[in-house]
Amino acid sequence: MVHYQISKSELLKQYPDSFADLLAFLTSGEGTRAIYDLSDLYSAVSQLVGLIPKNPQLRILCDELTRLGVSGISKLAAKLDPPYELG
């Protein structure tokens, strides 16, 4: 799965803003299809939060991960700058 490859890639650290854009695009298109690598997606977003906490795409990613049923997103959102409360 693509999320696994992204979460393990060194490129994520080299181009965090581009990966934030890519993941926001990919997750916004997910509908009813099951995603089996949610933990890898969470891992990638967690890394991005540590690297670029001010990137506005991360707010979108937190909302999308919540919509997809990923737990623990409120903790990630609280690490954004400024902290983000999921609504």
C-alpha positions in Angstrom: 0.0 0.0 0.0 1.2 3.5 -0.7 0.8 4.7 2.8 3.2 2.1 4.0 5.8 3.2 1.5 5.3 6.8 2.4 5.6 6.3 6.1 8.9 4.4 5.7 10.4 6.7 3.1 13.3 9.1 3.8 11.8 11.4 1.2 9.0 12.2 3.7 11.6 14.1 5.8 13.2 15.7 2.7 9.9 17.0 1.2 7.4 17.2 4.1 5.2 19.9 2.6 4.9 18.0 -0.7 3.9 14.8 1.2 1.4 16.7 3.3 -0.2 17.9 0.0 -0.2 14.4 -1.4 -1.7 12.7 1.6 -4.4 15.4 1.9 -5.3 14.7 -1.7 -5.2 10.9 -1.3 -7.3 10.8 1.9 -9.9 13.3 0.7 -10.7 11.0 -2.2 -11.3 8.0 0.1 -15.0 7.1 0.3 -16.4 3.8 1.3 -13.4 1.8 0.1 -11.7 0.2 3.1 -8.2 1.4 3.9 -6.1 -1.4 5.5 -3.0 0.6 6.3 -4.4 3.2 8.6 -1.6 2.7 11.1 0.9 3.6 8.4 -1.1 6.6 7.4 -1.2 7.7 11.0 2.6 7.2 11.2 3.2 9.3 8.2 1.0 12.1 9.4 2.6 11.9 12.9 6.0 12.4 11.3 4.7 15.4 9.3 3.3 17.0 12.5 6.7 16.8 14.0 8.4 18.2 10.9 6.0 20.9 9.8 3.4 21.7 12.6 2.3 25.0 10.9 1.4 23.4 7.6 -2.4 24.0 7.0 -2.7 20.7 5.1 -2.2 18.9 8.4 -5.5 20.3 9.7 -7.2 18.8 6.7 -5.4 15.5 7.2 -6.5 15.4 10.9 -10.1 15.9 9.8 -9.8 13.2 7.1 -8.2 10.7 9.5 -10.9 11.3 12.0 -13.5 10.8 9.2 -11.8 7.5 8.3 -12.1 6.3 11.9 -8.4 6.5 12.9 -8.1 6.9 16.7 -5.7 9.2 18.5 -6.0 12.0 16.0 -6.9 14.6 18.7 -3.4 14.1 20.2 -1.8 14.8 16.8 -4.0 17.8 16.3 -3.0 19.2 19.6 0.6 19.2 18.5 -0.1 21.5 15.5 0.9 25.1 15.7 -1.4 26.6 16.7 -3.1 23.6 18.3 -6.1 22.4 16.4 -9.3 21.1 18.0 -11.2 18.6 15.9 -14.7 19.7 15.3 
